[in-house]
Amino acid sequence: MLDATALQQEIGSDQFYGGLLTPKGAQLHVGKMVYGLATRCLEKGVAIFQHQPVINIDKTGEQSWVVTTPQQTIKAKAILIATGGSGPGPFNWFRRRIVPVGSFAVTTEPLSEELCASLFPGNRSYVTSKNIGNYFRLTADRRLLFGGRARFAVSNPRSDLKSGEILRQSLDDMFPQLASSKIDYCWGGTVDMSADRLPKVGEHQGMFYAMGYSGHGVQMAIHMGEVMADIIDGKSVDCPWLTTQWPAVPFHFGKPWFLPFVGLYYKVQDMLH
Ligand SMILES: Cc1cc2nc3c(=O)[nH]c(=O)nc-3n(C[C@H](O)[C@H](O)[C@H](O)COP(=O)(O)OP(=O)(O)OC[C@H]3O[C@@H](n4cnc5c(N)ncnc54)[C@H](O)[C@@H]3O)c2cc1C
């Protein structure tokens, strides 16, 4: 990681507000990565069951489980819960420990080469340091992808649209040069927040789990796949996220009724700092 001077040199002193530069930081297209990952899994003989939500899990013996979906039952030697914990299914214990929070993004229409070069000379990925902050980068077809929590709310089509409008406003405030650019896409999804925003890994009633990436799971969830394979094989691993005690979030029973208050708290913090 380089200090502020390197960043200042890259973007020019008149635009400099302070920050840190990670020269080896990279960006990726998550949809393409998931497609590539699934393709490699299939090549290795992994069975993928799409559109089959798990509705029940039964332990039928030592290293013997039966997983039920609406379409079929699947036998397994071991179970790893890696759903983010808050989705539908027999995951009540996890639901009391994971807070589902929406995360949202928009992309502009394709921008001119000149505009891109003047606004983002290093063509890097950027993230602001606020609690309710933003991240942004150019896509391969020169759109600005601009995301953030926007508001502490769940993700659904209506909520995504509302958050998209807030993102549009933040984008305009940060880049007045883009005020006349159209927004072509807006979307959202749910991230699995733990109370301390650190991943949680362990075993509950004989089922292994890895979750709670709190909005930073793209690379970490992939890495944890390898770590969990070793843990399930009984190998000794050095993993900082291993959790032996994982208390429930007080007054949280699955539906995050307190999100607006948490959002307000962080908003005030951002205003004060
Ligand atoms: C808009 C947005 C931007 C983001 N940006 C970044 C970023 O820049 N960097 C970063 O690191 N992270 C980012 N994240 C977070 C990242 O996407 C997650 O941390 C990551 O996807 C977690 O991976 P996972 O495999 O643990 O869970 P998920 O990707 O949530 O996968 C869980 C899967 O379990 C399935 N499932 C749920 N319930 C059941 C059930 N009952 N039966 C069967 N399957 C079930 C779900 O359908 C889903 O496919 C972003 C998220 C959003 C929404």
Ligand as a Chemical Component Dictionary entry (heavy atoms), coordinates in Angstrom:
data_LIG
# 
_chem_comp.id                   LIG 
_chem_comp.type                 NON-POLYMER 
_chem_comp.pdbx_formal_charge   0 
_chem_comp.three_letter_code    LIG 
# 
loop_
_chem_comp_atom.comp_id 
_chem_comp_atom.atom_id 
_chem_comp_atom.alt_atom_id 
_chem_comp_atom.type_symbol 
_chem_comp_atom.charge 
_chem_comp_atom.model_Cartn_x 
_chem_comp_atom.model_Cartn_y 
_chem_comp_atom.model_Cartn_z 
_chem_comp_atom.pdbx_ordinal 
LIG C1  C1  C 0 -24.510 -4.689  -4.912 1  
LIG C2  C2  C 0 -23.455 -5.511  -4.194 2  
LIG C3  C3  C 0 -22.122 -5.152  -4.308 3  
LIG C4  C4  C 0 -21.128 -5.911  -3.677 4  
LIG N1  N1  N 0 -19.811 -5.534  -3.846 5  
LIG C5  C5  C 0 -18.835 -6.294  -3.297 6  
LIG C6  C6  C 0 -17.458 -5.974  -3.507 7  
LIG O1  O1  O 0 -17.115 -4.987  -4.185 8  
LIG N2  N2  N 0 -16.512 -6.766  -2.933 9  
LIG C7  C7  C 0 -16.850 -7.841  -2.169 10 
LIG O2  O2  O 0 -15.953 -8.552  -1.674 11 
LIG N3  N3  N 0 -18.151 -8.177  -1.944 12 
LIG C8  C8  C 0 -19.143 -7.434  -2.478 13 
LIG N4  N4  N 0 -20.461 -7.758  -2.252 14 
LIG C9  C9  C 0 -20.752 -8.848  -1.289 15 
LIG C10 C10 C 0 -20.573 -10.212 -1.908 16 
LIG O3  O3  O 0 -21.431 -10.340 -3.016 17 
LIG C11 C11 C 0 -20.896 -11.283 -0.846 18 
LIG O4  O4  O 0 -20.073 -11.052 0.292  19 
LIG C12 C12 C 0 -20.633 -12.670 -1.384 20 
LIG O5  O5  O 0 -21.489 -12.932 -2.472 21 
LIG C13 C13 C 0 -20.871 -13.719 -0.308 22 
LIG O6  O6  O 0 -20.698 -14.981 -0.906 23 
LIG P1  P1  P 0 -21.429 -16.268 -0.314 24 
LIG O7  O7  O 0 -21.099 -17.382 -1.262 25 
LIG O8  O8  O 0 -21.080 -16.430 1.121  26 
LIG O9  O9  O 0 -22.996 -15.945 -0.337 27 
LIG P2  P2  P 0 -23.945 -15.588 -1.560 28 
LIG O10 O10 O 0 -23.181 -15.088 -2.739 29 
LIG O11 O11 O 0 -25.027 -14.725 -0.964 30 
LIG O12 O12 O 0 -24.521 -16.997 -1.968 31 
LIG C14 C14 C 0 -25.422 -17.700 -1.130 32 
LIG C15 C15 C 0 -26.257 -18.606 -2.002 33 
LIG O13 O13 O 0 -27.079 -19.424 -1.165 34 
LIG C16 C16 C 0 -28.328 -19.552 -1.792 35 
LIG N5  N5  N 0 -29.351 -19.940 -0.803 36 
LIG C17 C17 C 0 -29.951 -19.179 0.149  37 
LIG N6  N6  N 0 -30.851 -19.900 0.850  38 
LIG C18 C18 C 0 -30.813 -21.144 0.304  39 
LIG C19 C19 C 0 -31.520 -22.362 0.581  40 
LIG N7  N7  N 0 -32.440 -22.454 1.547  41 
LIG N8  N8  N 0 -31.248 -23.452 -0.175 42 
LIG C20 C20 C 0 -30.319 -23.401 -1.169 43 
LIG N9  N9  N 0 -29.607 -22.298 -1.461 44 
LIG C21 C21 C 0 -29.861 -21.182 -0.726 45 
LIG C22 C22 C 0 -28.589 -18.198 -2.399 46 
LIG O14 O14 O 0 -29.561 -18.302 -3.434 47 
LIG C23 C23 C 0 -27.200 -17.856 -2.949 48 
LIG O15 O15 O 0 -27.011 -18.329 -4.246 49 
LIG C24 C24 C 0 -21.481 -7.038  -2.874 50 
LIG C25 C25 C 0 -22.828 -7.398  -2.769 51 
LIG C26 C26 C 0 -23.809 -6.649  -3.418 52 
LIG C27 C27 C 0 -25.242 -7.084  -3.270 53 
# 
loop_
_chem_comp_bond.comp_id 
_chem_comp_bond.atom_id_1 
_chem_comp_bond.atom_id_2 
_chem_comp_bond.value_order 
_chem_comp_bond.pdbx_ordinal 
LIG C1  C2  SING 1  
LIG C2  C3  SING 2  
LIG C2  C26 DOUB 3  
LIG C3  C4  DOUB 4  
LIG C4  N1  SING 5  
LIG C4  C24 SING 6  
LIG N1  C5  DOUB 7  
LIG C5  C6  SING 8  
LIG C5  C8  SING 9  
LIG C6  O1  DOUB 10 
LIG C6  N2  SING 11 
LIG N2  C7  SING 12 
LIG C7  O2  DOUB 13 
LIG C7  N3  SING 14 
LIG N3  C8  DOUB 15 
LIG C8  N4  SING 16 
LIG N4  C9  SING 17 
LIG N4  C24 SING 18 
LIG C9  C10 SING 19 
LIG C10 O3  SING 20 
LIG C10 C11 SING 21 
LIG C11 O4  SING 22 
LIG C11 C12 SING 23 
LIG C12 O5  SING 24 
LIG C12 C13 SING 25 
LIG C13 O6  SING 26 
LIG O6  P1  SING 27 
LIG P1  O7  DOUB 28 
LIG P1  O8  SING 29 
LIG P1  O9  SING 30 
LIG O9  P2  SING 31 
LIG P2  O10 DOUB 32 
LIG P2  O11 SING 33 
LIG P2  O12 SING 34 
LIG O12 C14 SING 35 
LIG C14 C15 SING 36 
LIG C15 O13 SING 37 
LIG C15 C23 SING 38 
LIG O13 C16 SING 39 
LIG C16 N5  SING 40 
LIG C16 C22 SING 41 
LIG N5  C17 SING 42 
LIG N5  C21 SING 43 
LIG C17 N6  DOUB 44 
LIG N6  C18 SING 45 
LIG C18 C19 SING 46 
LIG C18 C21 DOUB 47 
LIG C19 N7  SING 48 
LIG C19 N8  DOUB 49 
LIG N8  C20 SING 50 
LIG C20 N9  DOUB 51 
LIG N9  C21 SING 52 
LIG C22 O14 SING 53 
LIG C22 C23 SING 54 
LIG C23 O15 SING 55 
LIG C24 C25 DOUB 56 
LIG C25 C26 SING 57 
LIG C26 C27 SING 58 
# 
